[in-house]
Amino acid sequence: MWRTRAAAACVICRSLTNSSYGIKRKSPLQNLHLVSRSIHHPYYPSSKFQRPALRISIQQFSSLNRLPLHKTKLLNVKHGYQSHRNFWLARLASRLLKVRYLILGSAVGGGYTAKKTYDQWKDMIPDLEEYKWIVPDFIWELDELVDFEKLLKALPDADDLAKLLPDFEKIGESLASLKGFLSPGYNLVSEVIGASELLLLLGSPGETAFRATDQGYDNDKQFKKVSDKEKIDQLQEELLRTQLKYQRMLERLEKENKELRKLVLQRDDKGIHQRKLKKSLIDMYSEVLDILSDYDASYNTQDHLPRVVVVGDQSAGKTSVLEMIAQARIFPRGSGEMMTRSPVKVTLSEGPHHVALFKDSSREFDLTKEEDLAALRNEIEIRMRNSVKEGCTVSTETISLSVKGPGLQRMVLVDLPGVISTVTSGMAPDTKETIFSISKAYMQNPNAIILCIQDGSVDAERSIVTDLVSQMDPQGKRTIFVLTKVDLAEKNVASPNRIQQIIEGKLFPMKALGYFAVVTGKGNSSESIESIKEYEEEFFQNSKLLKTSMLKAHQVTTKNLSLAVSDCFWKMVRESVEQQADAFKATRFNLETEWKNNYPRLRELDRNELFEKAKNEILDEVISLTQVTPKHWEEMLEKTLWERVSTHVIENIYLPAAQTANSGTFNTTVDIKLKQWTDKQLPNKAVEVAWETLQEEFSRFMTEKKGKEHDDIFDKLKQAVKEETIKRHRWNERAEDSLRVIQHNALEDRSISDKQQWDAAIHFMEETLQSRLKDTESVIEDMVGPNWKKRWLYWVGRTKEQNIRNETKNELEKLIKCNEDHPAYLANDEVTTVRKNLEARGVAVDPCLIKDTWHQIYRRYFLKSALSHCNLCRRGFYYYQRHFVDSELECNDIVLFWRIQRMLAITANTLRQQLTNTEVRRLEKNVKEVLEDFAEDNEKKVMLLTGKRVQLAEDLKKVREIQEKLEAFIEALHQEK
């Protein structure tokens, strides 16, 4: 029965397919899905009006495309029309056709809806490639832990899996029997399936190769052919749109991630998480570099730690690239002039707030505020100018700056002065050579990443830095090339292929790890970083260089550059930091061995520790000044003051007063001259004497050796402290006024109360006059030459001038013997008489020589007379006390010297009080200030504390500190990994 019905169905199908309204073209089975092919009847007509086969360059979508498919055998169907009127079969076919429409329509609609929903969900899911670090490392190492080849071998083959699939040939044969009933709806179903497949192909991202225009359900529907060039253009546009879409999605996710990390860091700052915050890796690494920059490598300890060295020609855009990476306009700017005059080390790290600070300052500059940015730029410019020595243009001193902010890539960059080709006016003659030497010193580090900046708007042949970089890194294993001002280059360069040659590394004689093209502004220094970023993205989106594939998407924008530089930096750090730690460990061992052999009994005190020790010794010596006894101070002050004023007292006060005729005139003359002396000279002279005495005592304590405990390494420092303190110290100005009053009152007192004071005055006068007489005798001897005794004993003779003076002396002595009361000055007639007497003996003499000789001869005569008068006045105190007036014994000169002696004692006592109560304390304060200034001036300490021992201890301390910090950094690096 079933066989009879099946045979009847086949006859009906043949009659339907051979009818005049049958299908007269071949369906493109090769372009349909498996299910679509399986529902086509095996008997369909072939005609010259076939629908052209769709040629698609992409792979057909199928979940079973990796398995071998059974080919469906389709039988040819003959054309023809057989008229059979079996109505019950038609009713059955119509019912089955309705069911088929429902099933197929639901399947097609549901499949298309599912595909569209899948694509929408796929677009909403972000690309998590950048967040692979969240997944634990062992997930990515599963291929090392699990042998997947064995698992694949254990799985069944594709042929075995194919056997499990349904037999599509049998399904096709069974469905072919129903084609006769389904021919009216076959056109509709085939068109729906073809349209759905076409929509699926067009909806797949990156696979759009053509667009078909639907002309309805007409059998003569035509498809537009697209040329190969248009296909490529459409593919490129679709690819760019897809990249931009994902780029915007990535930026949105990064922005959200930045905000979340900022919130987390802010919570850490507020102490919400009760845990001890550790320094970041980049901060630890930057500290090591700072210590190395201050390290005096006298023992050839080379620094090979990685850092990113930014080099380029002047005005090539180095500073702009750094500012884009740091996301702030932090550097001073100028139009065409050299702004970077010394190396600037910039440490970039992530933090909750966008701030910058110097390593030697606690002030934070908020980079989100324009006033702080201006202050930071001004501070950098001031530091650069201060670091440049007189007569130079650039400096080798490194300025260390730390920049923190959300989303910053962690790395250490060193911005070097721009390479120049010509030294202009105003520059030092060696500026060009100095810049080259600084650049080579940083680039010759085998672990340094060289960021070579080249201006794209100028001719490549004008580049200087590329030759320098190729010398330092000929293989290009640690060089990253950056082409700036690409927007200007695209406008000005006649051949865009030249830019492509630069980016591909074919134009310059250098090699590099990577090549990047960036735009860092439009030439306006007031532009913000955000506006520059937007301009850069807009330029590259519309740039022909990117559309024509001259530049690749990962080679453009400073953001991609920053990521690449950071990756290279940390890769180099991980590869070389342990080796450098071992090198410093070996250096430390060598230095410790040298110290043990040369200084076995001394502690390892570095320069700062030695300075602290010397500081304590100096302060102890200053305090020792307060332990000096008052008697010692007064004796030194009185003795020094009299030595300073004795000449004035004898020559200007005593001798003129002694020439008077009576005692009244003598006292009047003395009082007038003492008053004038006290008002003008004496107080100032006394203060000078006191200050000199304090200096002498201070110097004595500073330079006095303390036996075996004395360390000569401090002598230079103590001498510098002493000189600087004396230079700064100023005596109290009010002390001179008070001293003037005290001295005037002391000189006004003429009363000698007892015999002891009288004898002391006589003794003081005798000592003074004897010392003056001795000096005068010495002067006369030099004038007239040796006497006969010395001439005979020592075989010396007189000169011609001495003979003349000797004859003159003898003639003047005769004059004094004739008149013992002769005044102090010779009259003109007396001078003439002496000259004529000498000429009569054949001695020609000048009148000035006669007067000069007379001054010394009369001075000796007067001093001898005054000394003999002192002996007579020893018994004169009785007459003085009772005010007897005896013309033969007038002792007014004794009273004068007593007044002078008493003034000296009172002045010495007053100065001693000022010294011990005020000036010593002020001197101690000045010493402390000088020591504090020296402590802050490292150059001063290096200059004053020198020697092999100091240098060895200093190097040993530095190497130990570097090694310890490197070990801590390596440990933290392993923990982070």
ZAMARGU-4260 file (C-alpha; in steps of 0.2 Angstrom, whole numbers, plus 5000, padded with zeros to 4 digits):
<rodrens>
0) 5000/5000/5000 | 5014/5012/5005 | 5024/5008/4990 | 5009/5011/4979 | 5006/5028/4987
5) 5025/5032/4985 | 5025/5028/4967 | 5009/5038/4964 | 5018/5053/4973 | 5033/5051/4961
10) 5022/5051/4946 | 5013/5067/4952 | 5029/5075/4956 | 5035/5072/4938 | 5020/5078/4931
15) 5021/5094/4941 | 5039/5097/4936 | 5036/5094/4918 | 5021/5106/4918 | 5022/5123/4908
20) 5022/5132/4925 | 5037/5123/4932 | 5054/5130/4936 | 5065/5133/4921 | 5081/5137/4930
25) 5094/5129/4941 | 5094/5134/4960 | 5112/5139/4966 | 5114/5124/4978 | 5132/5127/4980
30) 5128/5144/4988 | 5115/5138/5000 | 5117/5131/5018 | 5116/5112/5021 | 5098/5113/5026
35) 5094/5123/5011 | 5102/5110/5000 | 5093/5096/5009 | 5076/5103/5005 | 5078/5105/4986
40) 5070/5092/4976 | 5082/5080/4967 | 5073/5082/4951 | 5072/5100/4944 | 5074/5107/4927
45) 5089/5114/4919 | 5087/5129/4907 | 5097/5142/4899 | 5088/5155/4910 | 5098/5150/4925
50) 5101/5161/4940 | 5120/5166/4940 | 5129/5158/4954 | 5135/5170/4968 | 5154/5170/4970
55) 5158/5175/4988 | 5177/5177/4993 | 5174/5172/5011 | 5171/5156/5019 | 5152/5150/5020
60) 5145/5150/5038 | 5142/5133/5045 | 5144/5125/5062 | 5149/5109/5053 | 5162/5116/5040
65) 5176/5106/5048 | 5168/5089/5045 | 5167/5080/5028 | 5150/5082/5020 | 5140/5069/5010
70) 5137/5076/4993 | 5118/5076/4988 | 5115/5067/4972 | 5103/5077/4962 | 5094/5069/4947
75) 5090/5077/4931 | 5071/5080/4928 | 5064/5081/4911 | 5053/5094/4905 | 5035/5091/4901
80) 5017/5092/4906 | 5006/5078/4911 | 4988/5081/4914 | 4981/5072/4929 | 4966/5077/4939
85) 4968/5068/4955 | 4960/5081/4967 | 4962/5072/4983 | 4981/5072/4980 | 4980/5091/4977
90) 4971/5094/4993 | 4984/5084/5002 | 4998/5094/4994 | 4990/5110/4999 | 4989/5105/5017
95) 5007/5099/5017 | 5012/5115/5009 | 5005/5125/5023 | 5014/5115/5036 | 5030/5117/5026
100) 5028/5136/5025 | 5025/5137/5044 | 5040/5126/5048 | 5052/5134/5035 | 5046/5152/5039
105) 5049/5149/5057 | 5066/5141/5055 | 5072/5155/5043 | 5065/5169/5054 | 5071/5162/5070
110) 5088/5159/5062 | 5090/5177/5056 | 5084/5184/5072 | 5096/5173/5082 | 5110/5179/5070
115) 5106/5197/5072 | 5104/5195/5091 | 5121/5186/5092 | 5129/5200/5082 | 5122/5214/5093
120) 5128/5205/5109 | 5145/5202/5101 | 5147/5221/5097 | 5142/5225/5115 | 5155/5213/5122
125) 5172/5223/5124 | 5189/5217/5118 | 5196/5209/5134 | 5213/5207/5126 | 5221/5221/5136
130) 5214/5214/5152 | 5223/5197/5151 | 5233/5201/5166 | 5217/5198/5177 | 5217/5180/5173
135) 5230/5170/5183 | 5246/5165/5175 | 5243/5147/5177 | 5228/5148/5164 | 5240/5154/5151
140) 5252/5140/5155 | 5240/5126/5153 | 5248/5121/5136 | 5264/5118/5146 | 5255/5108/5160
145) 5242/5098/5149 | 5247/5088/5134 | 5233/5093/5122 | 5241/5082/5108 | 5236/5066/5118
150) 5219/5073/5121 | 5217/5076/5102 | 5223/5058/5098 | 5210/5051/5111 | 5196/5060/5102
155) 5187/5051/5087 | 5191/5055/5069 | 5181/5066/5058 | 5175/5051/5048 | 5168/5043/5064
160) 5159/5059/5068 | 5152/5060/5050 | 5144/5043/5052 | 5134/5050/5067 | 5126/5063/5055
165) 5110/5060/5046 | 5111/5053/5028 | 5107/5069/5018 | 5105/5058/5002 | 5090/5049/5009
170) 5083/5065/5016 | 5084/5072/4999 | 5076/5057/4990 | 5062/5057/5002 | 5059/5076/5000
175) 5061/5075/4981 | 5045/5065/4980 | 5035/5080/4987 | 5042/5092/4974 | 5027/5091/4963
180) 5016/5097/4977 | 5028/5111/4982 | 5032/5119/4966 | 5021/5134/4968 | 5029/5139/4984
185) 5046/5133/4980 | 5051/5150/4972 | 5046/5160/4988 | 5055/5148/4999 | 5071/5148/4989
190) 5071/5167/4988 | 5068/5169/5007 | 5082/5157/5010 | 5094/5166/4998 | 5089/5183/5005
195) 5092/5177/5023 | 5109/5170/5018 | 5114/5186/5010 | 5109/5196/5025 | 5119/5185/5036
200) 5134/5187/5025 | 5132/5206/5024 | 5130/5207/5043 | 5146/5198/5047 | 5159/5212/5053
205) 5174/5213/5041 | 5167/5201/5028 | 5157/5213/5017 | 5162/5210/4999 | 5147/5215/4989
210) 5129/5222/4990 | 5115/5214/4980 | 5100/5223/4975 | 5084/5214/4977 | 5072/5216/4963
215) 5057/5207/4971 | 5053/5189/4968 | 5055/5189/4950 | 5065/5175/4942 | 5075/5187/4931
220) 5082/5196/4946 | 5099/5204/4941 | 5114/5206/4953 | 5126/5221/4952 | 5144/5216/4949
225) 5157/5226/4959 | 5175/5229/4953 | 5190/5223/4962 | 5195/5241/4966 | 5178/5245/4974
230) 5179/5229/4984 | 5196/5234/4991 | 5190/5251/4995 | 5174/5245/5003 | 5184/5232/5013
235) 5196/5245/5019 | 5182/5257/5024 | 5173/5243/5034 | 5190/5239/5042 | 5193/5257/5048
240) 5175/5258/5054 | 5177/5242/5064 | 5194/5248/5071 | 5187/5265/5076 | 5172/5257/5084
245) 5183/5245/5095 | 5195/5260/5098 | 5181/5270/5105 | 5174/5256/5115 | 5192/5253/5122
250) 5194/5271/5126 | 5178/5271/5135 | 5183/5256/5145 | 5200/5263/5149 | 5192/5279/5155
255) 5180/5269/5167 | 5195/5259/5173 | 5205/5275/5176 | 5190/5282/5186 | 5189/5266/5196
260) 5207/5265/5200 | 5207/5283/5205 | 5193/5279/5217 | 5203/5264/5224 | 5219/5275/5226
265) 5209/5288/5235 | 5202/5276/5247 | 5220/5270/5251 | 5225/5288/5254 | 5211/5290/5266
270) 5215/5275/5276 | 5199/5265/5272 | 5210/5250/5269 | 5219/5247/5285 | 5235/5241/5277
275) 5253/5248/5275 | 5255/5256/5258 | 5271/5252/5250 | 5281/5262/5237 | 5277/5258/5219
280) 5289/5249/5209 | 5293/5264/5198 | 5296/5275/5213 | 5308/5262/5220 | 5317/5261/5204
285) 5318/5280/5202 | 5326/5281/5220 | 5340/5270/5214 | 5343/5281/5199 | 5343/5296/5210
290) 5357/5289/5221 | 5367/5284/5206 | 5366/5301/5199 | 5374/5308/5215 | 5387/5294/5216
295) 5405/5299/5213 | 5411/5284/5203 | 5429/5286/5207 | 5431/5267/5207 | 5424/5264/5189
300) 5407/5258/5195 | 5397/5259/5179 | 5378/5262/5179 | 5370/5251/5167 | 5352/5252/5174
305) 5339/5254/5160 | 5330/5271/5157 | 5322/5279/5142 | 5334/5292/5135 | 5325/5305/5124
310) 5336/5312/5110 | 5333/5322/5095 | 5337/5338/5085 | 5333/5355/5093 | 5315/5359/5090
315) 5311/5342/5084 | 5297/5340/5097 | 5305/5330/5111 | 5297/5340/5125 | 5280/5339/5116
320) 5281/5320/5115 | 5286/5319/5134 | 5271/5331/5138 | 5259/5320/5129 | 5266/5305/5138
325) 5265/5314/5154 | 5248/5321/5149 | 5253/5339/5156 | 5262/5354/5149 | 5275/5354/5162
330) 5291/5360/5152 | 5295/5378/5148 | 5293/5382/5130 | 5301/5394/5118 | 5301/5398/5100
335) 5316/5392/5091 | 5328/5394/5106 | 5336/5381/5117 | 5325/5378/5132 | 5332/5361/5138
340) 5349/5366/5145 | 5352/5351/5157 | 5345/5333/5158 | 5328/5331/5166 | 5324/5314/5173
345) 5305/5312/5173 | 5298/5297/5183 | 5280/5293/5178 | 5269/5283/5189 | 5251/5280/5193
350) 5242/5289/5206 | 5225/5296/5211 | 5229/5314/5208 | 5238/5322/5193 | 5253/5330/5202
355) 5272/5333/5200 | 5286/5336/5213 | 5304/5337/5213 | 5315/5324/5223 | 5323/5338/5234
360) 5306/5347/5238 | 5290/5342/5247 | 5279/5354/5237 | 5266/5346/5225 | 5261/5355/5209
365) 5243/5351/5204 | 5244/5348/5186 | 5225/5351/5184 | 5227/5369/5188 | 5235/5382/5176
370) 5243/5392/5190 | 5252/5377/5197 | 5258/5372/5179 | 5265/5389/5176 | 5274/5388/5193
375) 5281/5371/5189 | 5287/5377/5172 | 5295/5392/5180 | 5304/5381/5193 | 5311/5370/5180
380) 5318/5385/5171 | 5326/5392/5186 | 5334/5375/5191 | 5341/5374/5173 | 5348/5391/5174
385) 5356/5388/5191 | 5364/5372/5186 | 5373/5380/5171 | 5390/5386/5177 | 5396/5403/5172
390) 5403/5403/5154 | 5393/5388/5149 | 5377/5385/5139 | 5372/5368/5145 | 5374/5358/5161
395) 5377/5340/5165 | 5368/5341/5182 | 5352/5331/5181 | 5335/5338/5187 | 5324/5324/5195
400) 5305/5326/5193 | 5291/5314/5197 | 5274/5315/5189 | 5260/5305/5196 | 5242/5303/5189
405) 5228/5291/5184 | 5232/5281/5168 | 5250/5286/5166 | 5262/5272/5160 | 5276/5268/5173
410) 5293/5272/5166 | 5308/5283/5169 | 5313/5295/5155 | 5327/5307/5153 | 5325/5322/5142
415) 5342/5328/5135 | 5346/5345/5127 | 5343/5345/5108 | 5357/5341/5096 | 5363/5356/5087
420) 5373/5358/5071 | 5379/5376/5073 | 5384/5386/5088 | 5375/5403/5088 | 5380/5420/5096
425) 5377/5419/5115 | 5382/5401/5116 | 5398/5394/5124 | 5410/5389/5110 | 5410/5371/5117
430) 5391/5369/5117 | 5389/5357/5103 | 5403/5346/5109 | 5395/5346/5127 | 5378/5341/5120
435) 5386/5327/5110 | 5396/5321/5125 | 5380/5321/5137 | 5370/5312/5124 | 5383/5299/5121
440) 5386/5296/5140 | 5367/5292/5142 | 5365/5282/5126 | 5381/5271/5128 | 5372/5262/5142
445) 5369/5245/5134 | 5352/5244/5144 | 5345/5261/5140 | 5330/5263/5128 | 5334/5276/5115
450) 5319/5286/5110 | 5324/5295/5094 | 5313/5310/5090 | 5314/5316/5071 | 5305/5331/5064
455) 5294/5325/5050 | 5291/5342/5043 | 5309/5345/5038 | 5320/5336/5026 | 5327/5319/5031
460) 5344/5324/5025 | 5345/5338/5039 | 5344/5325/5053 | 5359/5325/5065 | 5353/5313/5078
465) 5350/5298/5067 | 5368/5297/5064 | 5372/5298/5082 | 5359/5285/5087 | 5366/5273/5073
470) 5383/5274/5081 | 5377/5270/5098 | 5365/5257/5093 | 5370/5250/5076 | 5358/5235/5077
475) 5343/5245/5083 | 5340/5232/5097 | 5335/5246/5110 | 5330/5261/5099 | 5312/5267/5095
480) 5310/5279/5081 | 5297/5293/5083 | 5292/5304/5068 | 5283/5320/5074 | 5273/5333/5065
485) 5266/5321/5053 | 5252/5332/5049 | 5264/5345/5042 | 5273/5332/5034 | 5258/5326/5025
490) 5254/5343/5018 | 5272/5348/5014 | 5280/5332/5007 | 5277/5330/4989 | 5278/5311/4989
495) 5269/5302/5003 | 5280/5287/5000 | 5294/5296/5008 | 5285/5295/5025 | 5281/5277/5022
500) 5300/5274/5019 | 5304/5283/5035 | 5292/5273/5045 | 5297/5256/5037 | 5316/5261/5042
505) 5322/5262/5024 | 5327/5280/5023 | 5338/5283/5038 | 5354/5274/5040 | 5348/5267/5057
510) 5338/5252/5063 | 5325/5252/5077 | 5313/5241/5087 | 5298/5250/5081 | 5293/5265/5071
515) 5279/5277/5076 | 5271/5293/5069 | 5263/5305/5081 | 5255/5323/5081 | 5259/5333/5096
520) 5249/5349/5092 | 5246/5363/5080 | 5260/5374/5085 | 5250/5384/5098 | 5259/5382/5115
525) 5242/5387/5124 | 5233/5371/5118 | 5228/5358/5131 | 5233/5340/5131 | 5215/5335/5128
530) 5213/5346/5113 | 5229/5339/5106 | 5223/5321/5108 | 5207/5325/5099 | 5216/5333/5085
535) 5228/5319/5083 | 5214/5306/5083 | 5204/5316/5070 | 5220/5318/5059 | 5224/5300/5058
540) 5206/5295/5056 | 5205/5306/5040 | 5223/5304/5035 | 5227/5296/5018 | 5243/5288/5025
545) 5232/5277/5036 | 5218/5274/5023 | 5231/5269/5009 | 5240/5257/5022 | 5256/5267/5022
550) 5254/5268/5041 | 5247/5254/5051 | 5235/5257/5065 | 5247/5252/5079 | 5260/5264/5073
555) 5251/5280/5076 | 5246/5291/5091 | 5256/5295/5106 | 5245/5283/5116 | 5252/5268/5107
560) 5269/5275/5108 | 5268/5277/5127 | 5262/5259/5128 | 5276/5252/5117 | 5289/5262/5126
565) 5283/5256/5143 | 5283/5238/5138 | 5301/5239/5131 | 5307/5248/5147 | 5300/5235/5159
570) 5306/5221/5148 | 5324/5228/5148 | 5322/5231/5167 | 5317/5213/5170 | 5331/5207/5159
575) 5345/5217/5166 | 5342/5222/5184 | 5348/5206/5193 | 5364/5207/5183 | 5367/5225/5189
580) 5363/5220/5207 | 5377/5207/5205 | 5389/5220/5198 | 5386/5231/5213 | 5388/5217/5225
585) 5405/5213/5218 | 5409/5231/5219 | 5404/5232/5237 | 5415/5217/5241 | 5430/5225/5233
590) 5428/5242/5243 | 5425/5233/5259 | 5441/5223/5257 | 5451/5239/5253 | 5445/5247/5268
595) 5450/5233/5279 | 5467/5233/5272 | 5470/5252/5273 | 5460/5257/5289 | 5458/5242/5300
600) 5455/5252/5316 | 5444/5266/5310 | 5425/5266/5307 | 5418/5268/5290 | 5412/5286/5292
605) 5406/5293/5276 | 5406/5312/5272 | 5390/5316/5281 | 5395/5306/5296 | 5412/5314/5296
610) 5404/5332/5295 | 5393/5328/5310 | 5408/5323/5320 | 5418/5338/5315 | 5403/5349/5319
615) 5402/5342/5336 | 5420/5346/5339 | 5419/5364/5333 | 5404/5367/5344 | 5414/5360/5359
620) 5428/5372/5355 | 5417/5387/5354 | 5410/5383/5371 | 5427/5382/5377 | 5428/5401/5375
625) 5416/5403/5389 | 5429/5393/5400 | 5443/5406/5398 | 5446/5415/5415 | 5442/5434/5416
630) 5460/5437/5422 | 5466/5430/5406 | 5454/5440/5395 | 5459/5456/5404 | 5477/5454/5403
635) 5476/5450/5385 | 5465/5465/5381 | 5475/5477/5392 | 5492/5472/5384 | 5485/5472/5366
640) 5476/5488/5368 | 5492/5497/5375 | 5503/5490/5361 | 5490/5498/5349 | 5489/5515/5357
645) 5506/5518/5366 | 5513/5526/5350 | 5499/5539/5350 | 5500/5542/5369 | 5519/5545/5368
650) 5521/5554/5352 | 5505/5565/5352 | 5501/5567/5370 | 5516/5565/5382 | 5530/5572/5371
655) 5520/5588/5366 | 5514/5591/5384 | 5532/5588/5391 | 5538/5603/5381 | 5528/5615/5391
660) 5536/5627/5403 | 5526/5624/5419 | 5514/5611/5426 | 5498/5620/5423 | 5501/5621/5404
665) 5506/5602/5405 | 5490/5597/5413 | 5480/5608/5401 | 5488/5601/5386 | 5486/5583/5392
670) 5467/5586/5396 | 5463/5593/5379 | 5472/5579/5369 | 5465/5565/5380 | 5447/5572/5377
675) 5450/5573/5358 | 5457/5555/5358 | 5443/5548/5368 | 5429/5556/5357 | 5436/5550/5341
680) 5449/5536/5341 | 5450/5527/5358 | 5433/5518/5358 | 5434/5511/5341 | 5452/5506/5343
685) 5447/5497/5359 | 5433/5487/5350 | 5445/5482/5336 | 5457/5476/5349 | 5443/5466/5358
690) 5437/5458/5342 | 5455/5453/5337 | 5458/5446/5354 | 5442/5435/5352 | 5448/5430/5335
695) 5465/5424/5341 | 5457/5414/5355 | 5444/5406/5343 | 5458/5402/5331 | 5469/5395/5345
700) 5455/5383/5350 | 5451/5378/5333 | 5468/5374/5327 | 5475/5367/5343 | 5479/5349/5342
705) 5471/5337/5354 | 5485/5324/5355 | 5482/5307/5348 | 5464/5310/5346 | 5467/5324/5334
710) 5461/5320/5316 | 5469/5331/5303 | 5455/5327/5291 | 5445/5340/5299 | 5458/5354/5298
715) 5452/5361/5281 | 5434/5361/5287 | 5438/5370/5303 | 5448/5383/5295 | 5434/5386/5283
720) 5422/5388/5297 | 5433/5399/5306 | 5435/5411/5291 | 5417/5411/5287 | 5412/5414/5305
725) 5424/5429/5307 | 5418/5436/5291 | 5400/5436/5297 | 5402/5441/5315 | 5399/5460/5319
730) 5402/5468/5336 | 5388/5476/5344 | 5386/5494/5338 | 5380/5500/5355 | 5395/5494/5364
735) 5406/5508/5357 | 5395/5522/5364 | 5394/5515/5381 | 5413/5512/5381 | 5417/5530/5376
740) 5408/5536/5392 | 5417/5524/5403 | 5434/5529/5396 | 5431/5547/5397 | 5426/5546/5415
745) 5442/5535/5419 | 5453/5548/5411 | 5445/5562/5420 | 5450/5555/5437 | 5468/5561/5443
750) 5468/5555/5461 | 5480/5542/5466 | 5474/5535/5482 | 5489/5525/5489 | 5508/5522/5487
755) 5505/5506/5478 | 5496/5514/5464 | 5509/5527/5463 | 5523/5514/5462 | 5513/5505/5449
760) 5511/5521/5438 | 5530/5524/5440 | 5534/5506/5435 | 5522/5507/5420 | 5530/5523/5414
765) 5548/5516/5416 | 5543/5501/5406 | 5536/5511/5393 | 5550/5524/5392 | 5563/5510/5392
770) 5555/5501/5378 | 5554/5517/5368 | 5572/5521/5372 | 5578/5504/5366 | 5568/5507/5350
775) 5576/5524/5348 | 5594/5517/5351 | 5591/5504/5338 | 5585/5517/5325 | 5601/5528/5329
780) 5612/5513/5327 | 5604/5509/5310 | 5607/5527/5305 | 5625/5529/5310 | 5631/5511/5308
785) 5640/5499/5320 | 5651/5507/5334 | 5670/5503/5335 | 5667/5488/5345 | 5656/5479/5333
790) 5667/5485/5319 | 5682/5476/5326 | 5673/5461/5332 | 5663/5457/5317 | 5673/5465/5304
795) 5659/5476/5297 | 5661/5495/5292 | 5650/5510/5289 | 5643/5516/5273 | 5646/5533/5266
800) 5628/5539/5272 | 5631/5531/5289 | 5648/5541/5291 | 5638/5557/5286 | 5625/5554/5299
805) 5638/5549/5312 | 5647/5566/5310 | 5630/5575/5311 | 5625/5565/5327 | 5642/5570/5335
810) 5639/5589/5330 | 5621/5588/5337 | 5626/5580/5354 | 5638/5595/5356 | 5623/5606/5354
815) 5613/5597/5367 | 5628/5597/5380 | 5629/5616/5378 | 5610/5618/5381 | 5602/5604/5391
820) 5585/5614/5391 | 5585/5615/5372 | 5567/5613/5365 | 5562/5599/5354 | 5564/5608/5337
825) 5580/5616/5329 | 5580/5633/5324 | 5585/5638/5306 | 5601/5647/5311 | 5605/5631/5322
830) 5603/5620/5306 | 5614/5632/5296 | 5628/5632/5310 | 5628/5613/5311 | 5629/5612/5292
835) 5643/5625/5290 | 5653/5616/5304 | 5651/5599/5295 | 5656/5607/5278 | 5672/5614/5287
840) 5677/5597/5291 | 5673/5592/5273 | 5656/5584/5276 | 5642/5590/5264 | 5625/5587/5272
845) 5608/5591/5268 | 5597/5602/5280 | 5583/5588/5280 | 5596/5575/5286 | 5601/5586/5300
850) 5583/5588/5306 | 5579/5570/5304 | 5595/5565/5314 | 5591/5579/5327 | 5573/5571/5330
855) 5581/5554/5335 | 5595/5562/5345 | 5583/5573/5355 | 5571/5559/5358 | 5585/5548/5366
860) 5590/5563/5376 | 5572/5566/5382 | 5568/5548/5386 | 5584/5547/5397 | 5579/5563/5406
865) 5562/5556/5409 | 5569/5540/5416 | 5580/5549/5428 | 5565/5560/5433 | 5555/5544/5437
870) 5568/5539/5449 | 5567/5556/5458 | 5547/5554/5458 | 5548/5538/5468 | 5548/5548/5484
875) 5536/5561/5477 | 5520/5553/5483 | 5521/5561/5500 | 5521/5579/5491 | 5508/5574/5479
880) 5496/5568/5492 | 5498/5584/5502 | 5498/5595/5487 | 5515/5603/5490 | 5521/5613/5476
885) 5540/5610/5474 | 5547/5617/5458 | 5561/5605/5459 | 5550/5589/5459 | 5535/5590/5448
890) 5527/5573/5445 | 5513/5577/5433 | 5519/5564/5420 | 5517/5551/5433 | 5499/5556/5436
895) 5497/5555/5417 | 5503/5537/5415 | 5493/5533/5430 | 5477/5539/5421 | 5482/5530/5406
900) 5485/5514/5415 | 5468/5515/5425 | 5459/5518/5408 | 5467/5503/5401 | 5462/5492/5416
905) 5444/5499/5415 | 5443/5497/5397 | 5449/5479/5398 | 5437/5474/5411 | 5422/5482/5401
910) 5427/5473/5385 | 5429/5457/5394 | 5411/5458/5401 | 5405/5461/5383 | 5415/5446/5377
915) 5409/5434/5389 | 5391/5440/5391 | 5387/5444/5373 | 5400/5442/5359 | 5405/5424/5363
920) 5387/5418/5362 | 5384/5428/5346 | 5400/5420/5339 | 5393/5402/5344 | 5377/5406/5335
925) 5386/5412/5319 | 5396/5396/5320 | 5380/5385/5320 | 5373/5395/5305 | 5389/5392/5295
930) 5389/5374/5299 | 5371/5373/5294 | 5375/5381/5278 | 5389/5370/5275 | 5378/5355/5279
935) 5366/5360/5265 | 5380/5363/5252 | 5386/5346/5246 | 5399/5354/5235 | 5406/5363/5250
940) 5407/5347/5260 | 5415/5338/5246 | 5428/5352/5244 | 5432/5353/5263 | 5431/5335/5267
945) 5443/5327/5255 | 5455/5312/5255 | 5456/5294/5250 | 5448/5288/5266 | 5433/5300/5264
950) 5431/5295/5246 | 5432/5276/5250 | 5419/5277/5264 | 5408/5288/5253 | 5408/5275/5239
955) 5406/5261/5251 | 5390/5269/5258 | 5383/5273/5241 | 5386/5255/5234 | 5378/5247/5250
960) 5363/5258/5248 | 5361/5255/5230 | 5363/5236/5232 | 5350/5236/5246 | 5337/5246/5236
965) 5340/5235/5220 | 5337/5220/5230 | 5321/5227/5237 | 5316/5232/5220 | 5320/5215/5213
970) 5310/5206/5227 | 5295/5218/5223 | 5297/5215/5205 | 5295/5196/5207 | 5280/5198/5219
975) 5271/5208/5206 | 5275/5196/5192
</rodrens>
